[in-house]
Amino acid sequence: MRRSMRNRRRNLELAARRVSRGLGRDSDILSVAQKLWSNLDTSVSLGLSLLVNNGQLQDALRVEFDPSRYLEADVETARDDHQSISFLRKMPFEIQGVDREASAWVLFLQAEEQCRKTNQRIRSCLDRGVFPPRVGQVVGLAQHKISKWLRNFDARSWALRCRFGPGADALNKGMRVSGYHKLSRLSSTKDFAEGAQALVKSHPVWQRVLTGGQPEDPFSVCPASDNGSPLTESTCTLDQAGEAQPLQAVTPVDVPMNIVAGNQVTFVPKTALIDRSIAIEPGMNIFAQLGIGALLRSRLKHAGLNLNAQEPNQLLAYYGSKNGKVATIDLSSASDTIARELVRLLLPDHWFTPMDWCRSKKGTYVSRTSGESSEFWYEKFSSMGNGFTFELESLIFYSLALSCTEILGESKGLCRAYGDDIAIPTSVVALLEEVLSFCGFSVNPRKSFSVGCFRESCGADFFNGVNVRPYFQKEFCTDARSHYRLANGIRRTAYRRNLGYGCDAKFRSLWVHVASRLPDSLRDIRVPGRPIKFLTESWCDVESGDGGLLSNLDEALSSPWVRFNTDYQAGWIFAELQSRPLSQEARIWPELYLFGLYTGRDGSKPESATYSRVVVRGDSGSRLNSEAKTSDWFDLGPWV
């Protein structure tokens, strides 16, 4: 019996690997899009279908959703058109004549020029001592608020919060980006080299491992010196006979550190037509930046801005779409237009100095097409990739928006910021736009809404109080799990569109079309959903693991992998495909010991590590977990 079950699992895992053959082509995802457009059957969806059929994919991807075209009662039409336009918007197509990276690089340079002008404008105002009247009033109030929220900069709190991020740094790239690798391969900018050394030396075990020193016995006791004062570990050592001897002056040993010029600009997919710029920071710089980001986040939480929750912004977007009293503002290239002098102007010196110390002041870009390398000094203060950019931009936008709101006497409860997603009273929009323009930011008119009945913020789209958030397909179906993600995304959208009362029947044939592309054995992998309840009656959603097809219980019971849990507890046992993590040989004990201390220092769950292997980024295919459990199988309802 056990051998039979093992064989079934092995055969299913092999079937999951074979699914990748023949999938992932443009035509595969376009066939799904054509099916979707046909089912939605609106003038916009049929127009998109005609464009793609005529080989005009680029034109189809340039179509924008304009909510002002719809009346308040046209919720269903607006929702269908929004879904039609958005389905392929974030797909990484390779379109002839479209260079996504080149377009993003041009936008990056434009943002740098915008920051240069902002720096000049602010310096000029400071030299003359004169700001535009309304702008000066808002900036002065924002300075006061930021100083009150942040209080004094606590270096100890900063050092305790420092950590490595999950991504690449200047030396650790590709698969080897775990803490195990980053702890022993350090890099820093020249400006921050002393700070990097100090951060490492503040953790004695880390310093000893990197410098080859022998760990001291933390429980050794030193006797008193000749003059009666106690001898400590810093003033004495024990000789071979066990007698205490004064320490000789020892020149401190520097930790091995690779000095780099700055960060490295690269690009990641954003939409089908343009990439997004990010910067890969030196390892110790990002270590320090993330500590400052965590400290900022903690101070902002005490000030009433919780950056761990997006629901307040989403709720304000919901109210704004119903009564028009709240506007949602989005900015173009917000993180790339945080000018250096603006941060110096708004933040206290004791906060600006350590942030300026650990940021990268210089960038390097290597063109993917020509291979040419260029170096430049930043006009911006920080970019995407810097460990405190998100918290910094949230702080700046919230302080400016709240200051505008208070000056005009509007309700402070209608003002929020989460990154560059801003929610404010509608009457404050004109003043805030004036202030943002002076500070060097550009409001994105395509994603900012202050009139009409549509609002968008933090991944929530509301039309007259109804959630019309579309499903975005962001990847080609190259394996079984990506195929599950597509099928489950369609079913979750169908459930959300019906406000939780069953699934929208317009999506049924599309879901069947996607699911039927899987072999029978993989269609038998059925997983339950978990309902997500939001603060409004018009927002419901369901989530699930994407290791199988999201299904109702009556659908799942036909699967041989789903059975009642008879092990003295209620619920169900089911199977799901999981990624098989990659690991690397790691037999060097000091580094493993250091890695264990690092991952367990704050009580968090450590990364998987043994005496011989550590997990690296990526996976080696899928494995079947046939013993997954759930206490309740949520019912999505019928297709209606």
HELIX and SHEET records of a PDB file:
HELIX    1   1 ARG A    2  ARG A   18  1                                  17    
HELIX    2   2 ASP A   26  LEU A   40  1                                  15    
HELIX    3   3 SER A   43  ASN A   53  1                                  11    
HELIX    4   4 LEU A   57  LEU A   61  1                                   5    
HELIX    5   5 PRO A   67  ARG A   69  5                                   3    
HELIX    6   6 VAL A   75  SER A   86  1                                  12    
HELIX    7   7 ARG A  100  ARG A  128  1                                  29    
HELIX    8   8 PRO A  133  LEU A  150  1                                  18    
HELIX    9   9 ALA A  155  ARG A  161  1                                   7    
HELIX   10  10 GLY A  179  LYS A  182  1                                   4    
HELIX   11  11 ALA A  193  LYS A  201  1                                   9    
HELIX   12  12 PRO A  204  THR A  211  1                                   8    
HELIX   13  13 GLY A  283  HIS A  302  1                                  20    
HELIX   14  14 GLU A  311  ASN A  323  1                                  13    
HELIX   15  15 SER A  335  THR A  337  5                                   3    
HELIX   16  16 ARG A  340  LEU A  346  1                                   7    
HELIX   17  17 ASP A  349  CYS A  358  1                                  10    
HELIX   18  18 THR A  389  ILE A  407  1                                  19    
HELIX   19  19 LYS A  412  LEU A  414  5                                   3    
HELIX   20  20 THR A  426  VAL A  428  5                                   3    
HELIX   21  21 VAL A  429  PHE A  438  1                                  10    
HELIX   22  22 ALA A  480  ARG A  497  1                                  18    
HELIX   23  23 ALA A  505  PHE A  507  5                                   3    
HELIX   24  24 ARG A  508  ALA A  515  1                                   8    
HELIX   25  25 ASP A  520  ARG A  523  1                                   4    
HELIX   26  26 LEU A  553  ALA A  556  1                                   4    
HELIX   27  27 TRP A  589  THR A  599  1                                  11    
SHEET    1   A 2 SER A 187  THR A 189  0                                        
SHEET    2   A 2 ASN A 258  VAL A 260  1                                        
SHEET    1   B 2 CYS A 236  LEU A 238  0                                        
SHEET    2   B 2 ALA A 244  PRO A 246 -1                                        
SHEET    1   C 4 ASP A 275  ILE A 280  0                                        
SHEET    2   C 4 ASN A 263  PRO A 269 -1                                        
SHEET    3   C 4 LYS A 362  VAL A 366  1                                        
SHEET    4   C 4 SER A 373  TRP A 377 -1                                        
SHEET    1   D 3 VAL A 326  ILE A 329  0                                        
SHEET    2   D 3 ASP A 421  PRO A 425 -1                                        
SHEET    3   D 3 ARG A 416  TYR A 418 -1                                        
SHEET    1   E 2 LEU A 331  SER A 332  0                                        
SHEET    2   E 2 SER A 442  VAL A 443 -1                                        
SHEET    1   F 3 PHE A 454  SER A 457  0                                        
SHEET    2   F 3 ALA A 460  PHE A 463 -1                                        
SHEET    3   F 3 VAL A 466  ASN A 467 -1                                        
SHEET    1   G 2 ARG A 526  VAL A 527  0                                        
SHEET    2   G 2 LEU A 549  LEU A 550  1                                        
SHEET    1   H 2 ARG A 530  LYS A 533  0                                        
SHEET    2   H 2 CYS A 540  GLU A 543 -1                                        
SHEET    1   I 3 ARG A 563  PHE A 564  0                                        
SHEET    2   I 3 TRP A 572  GLU A 585 -1                                        
SHEET    3   I 3 ARG A 613  THR A 630 -1                                        
END                                                                             
